[in-house]
């Protein structure tokens, strides 16, 4: 078996069915499917057992999050390559084979990114790999743009989006899998940047096309979603950023907040998902909760930071150059939501 495809599910039976059907329609690639269910109560498990008998199923009694569940799938798999596909995504028939082909002749590439389109309107790009802002906030490259072929070149990218990605097992064995302290959100960014720091590279594969229902897990206006995004932004920076960027983190964050307030006054950006005074207060409370939780986890992240020093390949100055060379502009970041650009 060359590829193990891991699909994490939590109470999305109908979306999961469509996802698994898209995998059943894959051509050329030799692969297995592992579904990790996080304690669903909507009949998802029974549907998989009834309709997709060859699929390996791991049943959790509780929700272990994106990180924990994917790690279970990775541990259960034995293939040379591990692919992730969100339960709210559907892959084109040659997606897996295209990702697999991209690794040929590239032994130092440990990650491959798909071209992810918006399910409701596939002429719009959801993500074509990732970019990052120097305060630790990451965004999909090209998110919200009309697909005019501007991302149709096979090329190196920063890291893949966990919605639809492929990883070389050797990389995961060397650097470890997902950081379960993150639970969900920014987990793919942390794994991707950790991989880059340890000398692995990422290839973007435009022929590996996936369509994605955005924000289907917690909902785009969820306070819990925003809380996790903010918490994990801080944790990612504390764990992986060079001190030269960490010392400027608050300044970059403040600039983003001010820019976000300006965009909010025009009905754009992340704040557009939280309308009215009550929505803005709920948004502020989620950010504060996220920062407080990050503070509690900071000692653990700093210990992990020291552990990475033993396997790192890039110098701090090279990591700084990597981040700043793949940064998203403040204007573009502030005008987007975490689900993509908000087009007024």
Secondary structure by P-SEA (a helix, b strand, c coil): ccbbbbbbbccaaaaaaaaaaaaaacccccbbbbbbbcccccaaaaaaacccccbbbbbbcccccaaaaaaaaaaaccccbbbbbccccccccaaaaaaaaaacccccccccccccccccccccccccccccccccccccccccccccccccccccccccccccccccaaaaaacccccccccccaaaaaaaaaaaaabbbbbbbccbbbbbbcccccccccaaaaaaaaaaaaaaaaccccaaaaaaaaaaaaaaaaaaaaaaaaccccccccccaaaaaaaaaaaaaaaaaaaaaaaaaaaaaaaacccccccaaaaaaaaaaacccaaaaaaccccccccc
